[in-house]
Amino acid sequence: MNKDLYQAIIDRRSFYELGKEKILSDEELAKLVRHAVKYAPSAFNSQSARVLLLLGNEHDKLWTYTKDILREIVPADRFSPTEAKLDAFRGGYGTVLYFEDQTIVKSLQEKFPLYQENFPVWSLQSSGMLQYIVWTTLVSEGYGASLQHYNPLIDEKVKKAWNIPDDWKLLSQMPFGKPLANPDQKTFLPLEDRIKIFK
Ligand SMILES: Cc1cc2nc3c(=O)[nH]c(=O)nc-3n(C[C@H](O)[C@H](O)[C@H](O)COP(=O)(O)O)c2cc1C
């Protein structure tokens, strides 16, 4: 990481306008994702996170497929804002797709029946931590990224196109690229209403 964590937490924002200009090599990007997947925490150290990293043309394909799928369901007279948004994601260099392996979640439920209702929740929480690590790290390296949810609409197409096992449940998509515009100013609720401290 080339920025301290405190500043990186501030800098992580949703960037929607993305370019294809190279910042890291594909190998460095793969290393960044491997690092996050390896060290992100998971309940019972179950390591249920699964990731698909799409770069270059493979990334373009994802957003073309997504556009084709949405064109079928969004009314034609309302499609143009959707199309513009999807084209902006496609304008980026890569997308990280986050999955959770349901085989692992199910096996934990069987092994520890006392916690069976918790494992699906913990699986989502764990994925959120991984997503945050990747998002923050990408931004700290000079990328812009955002978090998208075109699942479950795109699940079947993604499974077929990249040979994804049936038990990998798609949770989110994170398109990233060279940031072309800064995010709008963000507002914050008063922290006094959100945090209680006793000492
Ligand atoms: C669990 C979760 C789901 C989100 N889903 C989407 C989404 O589907 N599309 C989107 O554009 N942004 C999504 N976001 C991004 C939020 O809208 C964004 O983080 C929030 O407005 C704060 O802005 P910032 O990311 O610039 O700090 C999601 C964020 C979280 C944490």
The ligand as an ORCA input file, in Angstrom:
! r2SCAN-3c Opt
* xyz 0 1
  C     -23.472     -3.014      0.630
  C     -23.374     -1.900     -0.376
  C     -24.102     -1.964     -1.548
  C     -23.973     -0.979     -2.534
  N     -24.599     -1.135     -3.737
  C     -24.379     -0.242     -4.711
  C     -24.944     -0.434     -6.007
  O     -25.597     -1.435     -6.279
  N     -24.694      0.521     -6.963
  C     -23.947      1.621     -6.697
  O     -23.745      2.436     -7.596
  N     -23.392      1.822     -5.476
  C     -23.588      0.918     -4.497
  N     -22.992      1.089     -3.267
  C     -22.173      2.299     -3.020
  C     -22.860      3.290     -2.102
  O     -23.947      3.897     -2.750
  C     -21.794      4.313     -1.694
  O     -20.735      3.629     -1.044
  C     -22.353      5.360     -0.738
  O     -23.318      6.174     -1.372
  C     -21.251      6.264     -0.186
  O     -20.510      6.862     -1.238
  P     -18.947      6.608     -1.393
  O     -18.754      5.160     -1.800
  O     -18.497      7.554     -2.471
  O     -18.277      6.863     -0.078
  C     -23.122      0.130     -2.291
  C     -22.410      0.200     -1.085
  C     -22.522     -0.793     -0.146
  C     -21.700     -0.722      1.105
*
